[in-house]
């Protein structure tokens, strides 16, 4: 086998809080992340020679050199595996970029998973996660997929059952927000998190997920970034109101935003929200929760 295709699903943050800022600039978080069926596709082909050739389709704004996490993931894997070959990598983008949905991290995670399979699994799951963490805090979760309690800077994963079945509508109006910029705004609002915070509300969500109570999950949703990002992104606020007005059980920004997702127990209500968003030239994607990858 010299060619492989991997799905690179988006993630949503059902819960996201920041506890403190570390001396290295990273933040300690508490989050419940869920992978969803909105997905990029990553194809990897081994060729004679050496070097990495990355092609991105579907979004001309995404870089194709070392600025791209998928490129750096391939570079790192070859170095750690002590392999010299040429890689042709094609990333078919669907996930909106710079939207809080983890698209870039998921592409890089798909590269690591795919290369590990192509080369006969030289690295364990823990080894892949360690490699991924050196590239970005979301990568360990994106490597695993499914649903997880995520702590530390993203390196502490506790797998939990996939959230209860529901229709998830994800929408982005193109109001991109680079993650470092979003964290800088949050640091300003919270005084660089010099006063350490605690967060226990996520435990109620864990109980709701365990009980398969989708309305309980919706009632516990929280994202600390909303207070500083949504006021500066009127389209994100509008998306949230349209979803709630159309019958979403809950609607919230994902990650550092400004993409918004709504959770619907009624598929027709989700279709109505999608139609209203389309009338305002806002793209939305209907998706469902997905299970973890077998690694």
N, C-alpha and C positions, 0 to 999 in steps of 0.2 A: 504493500500500500504506500503510495507516494502522494496522495491527495486526500484531504479531509475537509468536511464542512461542519462548522459549529454554530449553534444559536448563541446570540449574545443578548439576553433579555434585559429590559429596563428594570429598575427597582423603584419602589415607592417606599416612603417612610411613613408607616402608620403612626409612629411615635418618634419624636426626636427632641432631645434636650441636651444642653451643654452643662457640664458640671464645673469645669475649670480649664484654665489655659496652662500648658506645660512650658517649661523653660525653652524647649526646642521649637516653640511656636505652634505645635499641634494642640488640639483640644481634646479633652476627655469627654466622651459622649455616652449617652444611654439612648439606644434606638431600637425599634422593632422594624426590620426591613422585610419586604416581601417582593420576590421577583414576579413579574407579570409577563403575559404573552406578547406584549409589544416588544419587538425584537429586531436587532440588526442581524445580519448573516455574515459570518467570517469563513472564507475559503482559503486553505493553505495548500500549496503544492511545492514539493521538493524538486529541485532541478540540479543538474550538474553545475559545478562552479562554486562561487561564493557570493555573498552579498544579500541584501534584502530589498525586494522591490514591492512597495506598498501602493495599491490602487484603491481609492475611495470613490464610491459612486453614491449618488443620492443627496449629497450635501457638499457643494463646492467650497464651503467655508472651512471644512475640516482639513488640517495639514496632512501631508503625506510623508514627511521626513521624520527626524528624531523628535520633533515637537509632538508627534503623535504617540500616545501611550502604547498602542498596539505594536508600533515599530520598535519601541524601546523594550517591550515585553519579549518580542522575538529575539532581539539582540542579546538580552540578558539570558534567555533560555539557552541559546547556542553557546554562550560563554560558560554558563554553569554546567552544561552537558558536555563541554569540550568537543563540540561538533563543528565542522566546517562544511557548509553546503550553501546553495542558493535557495532562498525562499521567495516564492511569489505569493503575496497575500492580497486578497481582495476583500474589502469591507463594504458591504452594501448597507448604507445608512437608512434607517427609518426613524430611530429614536432622535427627537430634537436635541441639538447640541446646547451645552451651557444652560441647561434647564432644570438641573436637580434630579435627573432621572438616571444618572450613572452610565450614560451611553459609552463614553470613552473608557471608563474603567471596565465595563462589561466586554467591550471589544478586546481589550488587553487580556482580560481573564480568559476569553474564548481562545485567544492565541496560545496562552499557556496550557490550557486543557488540550487543545488540538495538537500542539507539538508534543506534549507528553504522550498522547496516544500514538502519534506517528512514530515516535522513537521507542515504543515498547514500554511506556510508563517507567522511566528511570527515576522519577521523583514521586514521593508519597504525597498525599493530600496536604499534610503539614508542610512539606517542602515547597509545594507550589504556593501555599499561602504565605510562607516566609518570603518567597521570591516576589510575590505580588505586592506584599506590604511595602517592600522597598521602592515600589513604583507609585503607590497611592493607597490611602487609608480604606477606600471602598473595595479594593480588589479581593481581599479574603472572602467577603460576602459574595461578590460577583463570581468568584471561582466556585463557591458552594451552591449558590442559588437557593430556591425554596424560601423558607421563612426562618428568621433567626433573631434572637436578642443579641445586639451588637454593643460591646462596651470597649473601654479603653479608647484608643484612637481609631478602632475598627478591627483590631487584631484579636479581640476576645469574642468568639462566636459561640453561642449556645443554640443549637438547632431546636426549633419548636415546630409543632404541626402547622401546615399551611393554613392560612386564614380561611374562615368559612366561605363557602361558594357565594359569589356575587358577581355582578357585572361592574367592572371598573372602567370608568371613562377618564382618559388622560387627555389634557388639552394644553397647548402652548401657543401663544400669539406671537412668538418670535422675539419676545423681550429678553434676550439672553442676559445671563448674570454669571460671570466667572466666579467659581467657588472662592478663591482667595479674597475677591472684592466683597463677597457676601459676608465672609467671616470678619473682615475688617470693619464692616458696618456693625456687626453684632458686638465686636470687641468695644467699639466706641459706645454703644448703648449700655453695655454691662461693665464698663470700667475695666476692660481687659480681664474680667472674671477674677479679679484679685481676691474677692470674697468667694470662697468655695461654696458651691450650691449643692443641694441634695435633690434627688428625684426618686419618688416611690410610686407615682401614679401609674407608671407602666405596668406595675404588678396587676392592676385591675384589668388591663388589656390582656395580659397573659392568661388570666383566669377566664376572660370572655372567649379567647381563642380556644382554650382547652375545652370550654363548655359548648363550643360551636355556636356561639351567640353573636350573630353578625351585628345586631343592633347594639349589643354591649360593646363590641369592638368600635363601632362608630362613635359611641358615646365617650370613649376614652382617647380619641385621636387628639394629637397635639404636635405642634412644630414651633419651636422657639424662634425660628427665622421669620415667621409670618409678620411679627410686629415691626420688623425693620425693612423687610423687602416689599411686602404688598403695598404699603402706602406710596412707594415710588414706582409701582408697576400697575397702573390703573386697569390694564387689560386682564391681569391676573385676578384682581378684585372682581372684575366683571364676570370672568369665567366662573368664579366661585359662586357668585350670586345666581347666575343662570342655572348652574347645576343644582343648587339648593332649591331654587324656585321651580325646577322641573321634577323634583321629587327625590333627589339624592338623600340617603340617610345621613351622609356627612360629605363634606368637601374640604380639601386642605391642600396647601402647597406641599410639594415633595422636595426633600432635601433643602438645599440652599436656594431652590427655585430658579425662575418663577413659574415653572409648569405646575398645574393644579390637577388633582385627581378627585373624582367623585365616586362614591360607592353606592350602587343601586341594587335593590332587591327586585325591582320591576324592570325588565328589559325594555318595555315600551317607554318607560320614563327616561331611560338612558338614551333611547333613540330620539325622543323629543328634545332632550338637552343637546344632543349632537346636531340636530337640525337647527336649533336656535343659534348654536355656535357657528354653524356653517353660514347662516344668514348674515353673520357679522364677520365673515371671512376668517374665522378662527378654526384651525384644524384640530380635530379630536380623533382619538383612537379608542375603540372599544376592545377591552381585553379581559382576561381572567387570571387568577393566581396560578402560578406554575410550581411544580414540585422541584426538589433539589436535583442536581446533577448526580449521576453515578460516577464517581471518580476512582 
